[in-house]
């Protein structure tokens, strides 16, 4: 016995409005009518309606589905399916990353704002709050390779001379600043040798070195005290002097 519009909508798990809309846009063929004027749907209509519902659930637009009718260009259908598969793969990866981030927050009771790739920092007491905030900025501006090198660097315990920079008071005198910058040169040079990805730290930034340099500069100025920023500037000058480009 043929189905009415309401019955076929219920069988397909969709709405009357959806069925009528599919008719209006030519996505679902109009059925024959009974002598009383009511539509009578058959199995072919049900199969078509279920296929539309399935493809919509997968993420296809009604326009795409209209082009995927039986007897259509199968090559185009495969292209659409491949594009959807790629999109779903990217979505799954984003969700996997999001779940890992949420897991990290749960482990630290929601208190951490350190990016997931630097999550090991959360379990260490020797990383100052300023450094934790700086990591968030770096995670935003650096490229993938530079971030990996930076994460590898943070897996190691800092040298005592680096801890001196962390503890440097804002009113440190000129002599103290210069002496600390001098002692940091061999330490930073050794880091660059062990972690080659650190050398082009900003040059391969996704938004360009200028954008990255400005963001990093602002972060340094706002997160660290004047003496620490001054020592970093002196250190950069000494490294450039002793290891000129090329």
C-alpha positions as CSV (number, residue, x, y, z in Angstrom):
1,X,0.0,0.0,0.0
2,X,1.5,3.4,-1.0
3,X,2.5,5.9,1.7
4,X,1.1,9.3,2.3
5,X,3.4,12.4,2.7
6,X,3.2,12.2,6.5
7,X,3.9,8.5,6.5
8,X,6.9,8.6,4.3
9,X,8.3,11.5,6.3
10,X,7.9,9.4,9.5
11,X,9.5,6.4,7.9
12,X,12.5,8.4,6.7
13,X,12.8,10.2,10.1
14,X,12.4,13.6,8.6
15,X,9.8,16.4,8.5
16,X,6.8,17.1,6.2
17,X,8.4,20.5,5.6
18,X,11.7,18.9,4.4
19,X,9.8,16.5,2.1
20,X,7.9,19.4,0.5
21,X,11.1,21.5,0.2
22,X,12.9,18.6,-1.6
23,X,9.9,18.6,-4.1
24,X,10.1,22.3,-4.5
25,X,13.8,22.3,-5.5
26,X,13.5,19.2,-7.6
27,X,15.5,17.0,-5.3
28,X,12.7,14.5,-4.8
29,X,10.4,13.5,-7.7
30,X,6.7,14.2,-7.2
31,X,4.7,11.0,-6.8
32,X,1.5,10.0,-8.5
33,X,-1.7,11.1,-6.8
34,X,-4.6,8.9,-5.8
35,X,-8.1,9.5,-7.1
36,X,-8.8,11.7,-4.0
37,X,-5.8,13.9,-4.9
38,X,-3.5,12.7,-2.1
39,X,0.1,11.9,-3.0
40,X,1.1,8.2,-2.9
41,X,4.8,7.4,-2.3
42,X,6.6,4.2,-3.2
43,X,9.8,2.5,-2.2
44,X,11.8,4.5,-4.7
45,X,10.8,7.7,-3.0
46,X,11.7,6.3,0.4
47,X,15.1,5.1,-0.8
48,X,15.8,8.5,-2.4
49,X,14.6,10.4,0.7
50,X,16.8,8.2,3.0
51,X,19.8,8.9,0.7
52,X,19.2,12.6,0.8
53,X,19.0,12.4,4.6
54,X,22.2,10.4,4.8
55,X,24.2,12.8,2.6
56,X,22.9,15.8,4.4
57,X,24.1,14.2,7.7
58,X,27.5,13.7,6.2
59,X,27.8,17.4,5.4
60,X,26.8,17.7,1.7
61,X,24.7,20.6,0.6
62,X,21.4,20.1,-1.2
63,X,23.0,21.5,-4.4
64,X,25.8,18.9,-4.2
65,X,23.3,16.1,-3.5
66,X,21.2,17.2,-6.6
67,X,24.3,16.6,-8.7
68,X,24.8,13.2,-7.3
69,X,21.6,11.6,-8.7
70,X,21.8,8.1,-10.1
71,X,23.4,8.2,-13.5
72,X,25.3,11.4,-12.8
73,X,29.0,12.0,-13.4
74,X,30.6,9.5,-11.0
75,X,33.9,11.3,-11.3
76,X,32.4,14.5,-9.9
77,X,30.7,12.5,-7.2
78,X,34.1,11.0,-6.1
79,X,35.7,14.4,-6.1
80,X,32.9,15.7,-3.8
81,X,33.3,12.7,-1.6
82,X,37.1,13.1,-1.4
83,X,36.7,16.8,-0.5
84,X,34.3,15.9,2.3
85,X,36.6,13.1,3.5
86,X,39.5,15.6,3.7
87,X,37.3,18.1,5.6
88,X,36.2,15.4,8.0
89,X,39.8,14.4,8.6
90,X,40.8,18.0,9.4
91,X,37.8,18.2,11.8
92,X,38.7,15.0,13.6
93,X,42.3,16.3,14.1
94,X,40.9,19.6,15.5
95,X,38.7,17.7,17.9
96,X,41.5,15.4,18.9
97,X,43.7,18.5,19.7
98,X,40.8,20.1,21.5
99,X,40.2,17.0,23.6
100,X,43.9,16.8,24.5
101,X,43.8,20.5,25.6
102,X,40.7,19.8,27.7
103,X,42.5,16.8,29.2
104,X,45.5,19.0,30.1
105,X,43.2,21.5,31.8
106,X,41.5,18.8,33.8
107,X,44.8,17.4,35.0
108,X,45.7,20.9,36.2
109,X,42.2,21.7,37.5
110,X,41.6,24.3,34.8
111,X,44.3,26.6,36.1
112,X,46.8,26.4,33.3
113,X,46.8,28.6,30.2
114,X,50.1,27.1,28.9
115,X,49.7,25.7,25.3
116,X,49.5,21.9,25.1
117,X,52.8,21.5,23.3
118,X,54.4,23.0,26.4
119,X,52.3,21.1,28.9
120,X,55.4,19.7,30.6
121,X,56.1,23.2,32.0
122,X,53.0,22.9,34.2
123,X,54.6,20.2,36.3
124,X,57.8,22.3,37.0
125,X,58.2,24.8,39.8
126,X,61.3,26.4,38.2
127,X,59.4,28.1,35.4
128,X,58.4,31.7,36.4
129,X,54.9,33.0,35.6
130,X,56.4,35.5,33.1
131,X,57.9,32.6,31.1
132,X,54.6,30.8,31.1
133,X,52.8,33.8,29.7
134,X,55.6,34.2,27.1
135,X,55.1,30.7,25.9
136,X,51.5,31.5,25.0
137,X,52.7,34.4,22.8
138,X,55.4,32.2,21.2
139,X,52.8,29.5,20.4
140,X,50.8,32.1,18.5
141,X,53.6,33.6,16.3
142,X,56.1,30.8,15.7
143,X,56.1,28.2,12.9
144,X,55.8,24.5,13.5
145,X,59.5,23.6,13.3
146,X,60.5,26.5,15.6
147,X,57.9,25.5,18.1
148,X,59.1,21.9,18.2
149,X,62.7,23.1,18.8
150,X,61.5,25.5,21.5
151,X,59.5,22.7,23.2
152,X,62.6,20.4,23.1
153,X,64.6,23.2,24.7
154,X,62.1,23.5,27.5
155,X,62.3,19.8,28.3
156,X,65.7,20.5,29.7
157,X,66.4,22.0,33.1
158,X,67.8,25.5,32.8
159,X,71.4,26.4,33.4
160,X,72.2,28.3,36.7
161,X,73.1,31.4,34.6
162,X,69.6,31.4,33.0
163,X,68.1,31.2,36.5
164,X,70.1,34.3,37.4
165,X,68.3,36.2,34.6
166,X,65.0,35.0,36.1
167,X,65.9,36.4,39.5
168,X,67.5,39.6,38.3
169,X,66.0,42.6,40.2
170,X,64.7,45.6,38.3
171,X,67.3,47.9,39.9
172,X,70.3,45.8,39.0
173,X,73.3,48.1,38.3
174,X,75.1,48.5,35.0
175,X,78.0,46.2,35.9
176,X,75.7,43.4,37.0
177,X,73.7,43.6,33.8
178,X,76.8,43.5,31.5
179,X,78.4,40.7,33.4
180,X,75.3,38.6,33.2
181,X,74.9,39.2,29.5
182,X,78.5,38.1,29.0
183,X,78.0,34.9,31.0
184,X,74.8,34.1,29.0
185,X,76.6,34.2,25.6
186,X,78.2,30.7,25.8
187,X,75.1,29.3,27.3
188,X,72.8,30.6,24.5
189,X,75.4,29.7,21.8
190,X,75.5,26.1,23.1
191,X,71.6,26.0,23.0
192,X,71.7,27.1,19.3
193,X,74.1,24.3,18.5
194,X,72.1,21.6,20.3
195,X,68.7,23.0,19.0
196,X,69.4,24.1,15.4
197,X,65.7,24.9,14.9
198,X,66.0,27.8,17.3
199,X,68.3,29.7,14.9
200,X,65.6,30.8,12.4
201,X,63.2,31.3,15.3
202,X,61.3,34.2,13.8
203,X,62.4,34.1,10.1
204,X,59.9,31.3,9.4
205,X,57.0,32.7,11.4
206,X,53.6,32.0,9.6
207,X,52.7,35.7,9.5
208,X,56.3,36.9,8.7
209,X,59.3,37.8,10.8
210,X,58.2,41.4,11.2
211,X,54.9,40.5,12.8
212,X,56.5,37.9,15.0
213,X,59.3,40.3,16.1
214,X,56.8,42.9,17.1
215,X,54.7,40.5,19.1
216,X,57.8,39.0,20.9
217,X,59.2,42.5,21.6
218,X,55.9,43.6,23.1
219,X,55.7,40.5,25.2
220,X,59.3,40.8,26.5
221,X,58.7,44.5,27.4
222,X,55.5,43.8,29.3
223,X,56.4,40.5,31.0
224,X,59.9,41.2,32.2
225,X,61.4,44.0,34.3
226,X,63.6,46.7,32.7
227,X,66.9,45.1,33.9
228,X,66.0,41.7,32.4
229,X,64.9,43.3,29.1
230,X,68.2,45.3,29.1
231,X,70.3,42.1,29.6
232,X,68.4,40.4,26.7
233,X,69.2,43.3,24.5
234,X,72.9,43.3,25.5
235,X,72.9,39.5,24.9
236,X,71.5,39.9,21.4
237,X,74.1,42.5,20.6
238,X,77.0,40.3,21.9
239,X,75.7,37.2,20.0
240,X,75.5,39.3,16.7
241,X,79.0,40.7,17.3
242,X,80.6,37.3,18.0
243,X,78.5,35.3,15.5
244,X,77.8,37.6,12.6
245,X,75.3,36.4,9.9
246,X,77.0,34.2,7.3
